[in-house]
Amino acid sequence: MIDFISDNAGMIGLFFFMGFFLVMLIWLFRPGAGKLYKSYADMPLKEGQDDE
C-alpha cells in the first residue's frame, strides 16, 4: 500500500487539490451566496456611517 502511495504521490496530490479547488468553486458560486458576499463587501461602509 505504501509503495502505491509513494509511486503515485504526484497524481494523488493532483487529484486531491483539483477536487478541493472544484469544491471551493462550487461553494463560492452556490445559489444565494451573492447576497451574503454583497453584505460582506458593504460592511466597511456601514460601519463608517454608524460612527457619525
MARBA-3410 file (N, C-alpha, C, O; in Angstrom, 1 decimal):
52
0.8,-1.2,0.0,0.0,0.0,0.0,0.9,1.3,0.0,0.6,2.2,-0.8 ~ 1.9,1.3,0.9,2.8,2.4,0.9,3.5,2.6,-0.4,3.9,3.7,-0.8 ~ 3.9,1.5,-1.0,4.6,1.6,-2.3,3.7,2.2,-3.4,4.2,3.1,-4.2 ~ 2.4,1.9,-3.4,1.5,2.5,-4.3,1.4,4.0,-4.1,1.4,4.8,-5.0 ~ 1.3,4.4,-2.8,1.2,5.8,-2.5,2.4,6.6,-2.8,2.4,7.7,-3.4
3.6,6.0,-2.5,4.8,6.7,-2.8,5.1,6.8,-4.3,5.6,7.8,-4.8 ~ 4.7,5.7,-5.1,4.9,5.7,-6.5,4.0,6.7,-7.2,4.3,7.3,-8.3 ~ 2.8,6.9,-6.7,1.8,7.8,-7.3,1.4,9.0,-6.5,0.3,9.6,-6.7 ~ 2.4,9.5,-5.7,2.1,10.7,-4.9,1.8,11.9,-5.7,0.9,12.7,-5.3 ~ 2.4,12.1,-6.8,2.1,13.3,-7.6,0.7,13.3,-8.2,0.0,14.3,-8.1
0.3,12.1,-8.7,-1.1,12.0,-9.2,-2.1,12.1,-8.1,-3.2,12.7,-8.3 ~ -1.9,11.5,-7.0,-2.8,11.6,-5.8,-2.9,13.0,-5.4,-4.0,13.5,-5.1 ~ -1.8,13.7,-5.3,-1.8,15.2,-4.9,-2.6,16.0,-5.9,-3.4,16.9,-5.6 ~ -2.4,15.7,-7.2,-3.1,16.4,-8.2,-4.6,16.3,-8.1,-5.3,17.2,-8.2 ~ -5.0,15.0,-8.0,-6.5,14.8,-7.8,-7.0,15.4,-6.5,-8.2,15.9,-6.5
-6.3,15.3,-5.5,-6.7,15.9,-4.2,-6.9,17.4,-4.3,-8.0,17.9,-4.0 ~ -5.9,18.1,-4.8,-6.0,19.6,-4.9,-7.0,20.0,-6.0,-7.6,21.1,-5.9 ~ -7.1,19.3,-7.1,-8.1,19.6,-8.1,-9.5,19.5,-7.5,-10.4,20.3,-7.8 ~ -9.7,18.4,-6.8,-11.0,18.2,-6.1,-11.3,19.3,-5.1,-12.5,19.8,-5.1 ~ -10.3,19.7,-4.4,-10.5,20.7,-3.4,-10.9,22.0,-4.1,-11.8,22.8,-3.6
-10.2,22.4,-5.2,-10.4,23.6,-5.9,-11.8,23.6,-6.5,-12.5,24.6,-6.4 ~ -12.3,22.5,-7.0,-13.6,22.4,-7.6,-14.7,22.5,-6.5,-15.7,23.2,-6.8 ~ -14.5,21.9,-5.4,-15.4,22.1,-4.3,-15.5,23.5,-3.8,-16.6,24.0,-3.6 ~ -14.4,24.2,-3.8,-14.4,25.6,-3.4,-15.1,26.5,-4.4,-15.8,27.4,-4.0 ~ -14.9,26.2,-5.7,-15.6,26.9,-6.7,-17.1,26.7,-6.6,-17.9,27.7,-6.7
-17.5,25.5,-6.4,-19.0,25.2,-6.2,-19.5,25.9,-5.0,-20.6,26.5,-5.0 ~ -18.7,25.9,-3.9,-19.2,26.6,-2.7,-19.3,28.1,-2.9,-20.3,28.7,-2.4 ~ -18.4,28.7,-3.6,-18.4,30.1,-3.7,-19.5,30.6,-4.7,-20.1,31.7,-4.4 ~ -19.8,29.8,-5.7,-20.8,30.2,-6.7,-22.1,29.5,-6.5,-22.9,29.4,-7.4 ~ -22.4,29.1,-5.3,-23.7,28.4,-5.0,-24.8,29.4,-5.0,-24.6,30.6,-4.8
-26.0,29.0,-5.3,-27.1,30.0,-5.4,-27.4,30.7,-4.0,-27.4,30.0,-3.0 ~ -27.6,31.9,-4.1,-27.8,32.7,-2.9,-26.6,33.2,-2.2,-26.7,34.0,-1.2 ~ -25.4,32.8,-2.6,-24.2,33.3,-1.9,-23.9,34.7,-2.3,-23.2,35.4,-1.5 ~ -24.3,35.2,-3.4,-24.0,36.6,-3.8,-24.5,37.6,-2.9,-23.9,38.6,-2.6 ~ -25.7,37.4,-2.3,-26.3,38.3,-1.3,-25.4,38.4,-0.1,-25.2,39.5,0.5
-24.9,37.3,0.4,-24.1,37.2,1.5,-22.8,38.0,1.3,-22.3,38.7,2.1 ~ -22.2,37.7,0.1,-20.9,38.3,-0.2,-21.1,39.9,-0.4,-20.2,40.6,-0.1 ~ -22.2,40.3,-0.9,-22.5,41.7,-1.1,-22.6,42.4,0.3,-22.1,43.5,0.5 ~ -23.2,41.7,1.3,-23.3,42.3,2.6,-21.9,42.4,3.2,-21.7,43.3,4.0 ~ -21.1,41.4,3.0,-19.7,41.4,3.5,-18.9,42.6,2.8,-18.1,43.3,3.5
-19.1,42.8,1.5,-18.5,43.9,0.8,-18.9,45.3,1.3,-18.1,46.2,1.3 ~ -20.1,45.4,1.8,-20.7,46.7,2.2,-20.4,47.0,3.7,-20.7,48.0,4.2 ~ -19.8,46.0,4.4,-19.5,46.1,5.8,-18.7,47.4,6.2,-19.1,48.1,7.2 ~ -17.6,47.7,5.6,-16.9,48.9,6.0,-17.7,50.2,5.8,-17.5,51.1,6.6 ~ -18.5,50.2,4.8,-19.3,51.4,4.5,-20.3,51.6,5.6,-20.6,52.7,6.0
-21.0,50.5,6.0,-22.0,50.6,7.0,-21.4,50.9,8.4,-22.0,51.7,9.1 ~ -20.2,50.4,8.7,-19.6,50.8,10.0,-19.2,52.2,10.1,-19.3,52.9,11.1 ~ -18.8,52.8,8.9,-18.4,54.2,8.9,-19.6,55.1,9.1,-19.4,56.2,9.7 ~ -20.7,54.7,8.6,-21.9,55.5,8.8,-22.5,55.5,10.2,-23.1,56.5,10.7 ~ -22.2,54.4,10.9,-22.7,54.3,12.3,-22.0,55.2,13.3,-22.5,55.6,14.3
-20.7,55.5,12.9,-19.9,56.3,13.8,-20.3,57.8,13.8,-20.0,58.5,14.8 ~ -20.9,58.3,12.8,-21.2,59.7,12.6,-22.5,60.1,13.3,-22.8,61.3,13.3
END
